[in-house]
Amino acid sequence: MSRLTTKAGLIGGALLLLLTACSPAEPAGQQDKTVIGFSMHNLIDERWQRDRDHFEASIREAGADVITLTAGGDENKQAAQAEKLLERGVDVLVIVAQNTESPLLGAVIEKAHSKGVKVLSYARLIKNADTDFYVSIDNVKVGELQAEEILKRAPQGNYVYIGGGQTDNNAVLLRDGSIRVLEKHKDRVTVVADDYSADWKPEEAYKHMKAALARTGGSIQGVVAANDGTAGAAVQALSELGLAGKVPVSGQDAELEALQRVVRGTQAMTIFLPIENMAKAAADAALAFAGGQEPVSNHKVPNGKKDVPSHLLEPVVVTKENVATTVVKAGYAAMEDVFQGIPKEQWPQP
């Protein structure tokens, strides 16, 4: 064998070793770095893209790696992806559940624990399972704030409640908070419609709003919508009867289109979730578990099986009057984007 042939063989072998070492198929547990698995239900809404980006950035800034898989709204696919992450040897598994009551996720948690892997529920609490930790917003508080803000603007009359997906425990908690507040004012407020919207789909919310308007002959004075997607659908249905801006509508997530509706007056308010802080809190908790430590909690939330140690963050109400001092000041949204198409002299002064 010539020296040239030998040298080529050595180079080829080295390249093969390098490619093998860099292969994305390498089990996470065989790597030197801590690896966090992140299983997400979907990325349809703008806010979930922000959650992903901030969570991944926080993990990587700490010197660890993260593998994110997204299920596109399919609970069966999510369970399969979560198991795939466990097979790849992740050190901790973080899940944004498509269906918080799915027994498939309960089975995933059992499998994770058999491997010594902790499981953290992010934003949506997995029910009836041995969930190790939960990071989210205080969703009951969000629901209360939504109803209270609409009551300020419409203290009496017919109300419509439009919820999110019933398989998401957050939607249940939001409704609990809102209905609790509205019931305190039942001497002057009548809830004429109270519906969940399957999978938080705006088209479902639109159907509910249209049906409520039809039943009441358009006599609706307030709408409590669980998030900005359902709020946008409600505003669309109201606009078709010339009622947009005349009937206050709540929202949540501070999505850009919702913020634009707020400053134009067709949506009364939204809720700013400190997503960057929430994602960092989840990353910190996951990394604490990976290091053999218990994350710091400030609540315990029952999930049907146990009181889950939790870190809950405070929501912030955003209105036309405070948009500049909340989401804009926080760097979450730019003034020129929020007030796009509105003459600059009408923008809030710093």
Secondary structure, 3 states (H helix, E strand, C coil): CCHHHHHHHHHHHHHHHHHHHHCCCCCHHHCCCCEEEEEECCCCCHHHHHHHHHHHHHHHHCCCEEEEEECCCCHHHHHHHHHHHHHCCCCEEEECCCCCCCHHHHHHHHHHHHCCCEEEEECCCCCCCCCCEEEEECHHHHHHHHHHHHHHHCCCEEEEEECCCCCCHHHHHHHHHHHHHHHCCCCCEEEEEEECCHHHCHHHHHHHHHHHHHHHCCCCCEEEECCHHHHHHHHHHHHCCCCECCECECCCCCCHHHHHHHHHCCCCCEEECCHHHHHHHHHHHHHHHHCCCCCCCCEEEECCCCEEEEEEECCEEECCCCHHHCCCCCCCCCHHHHCCCCCHHHCCCC
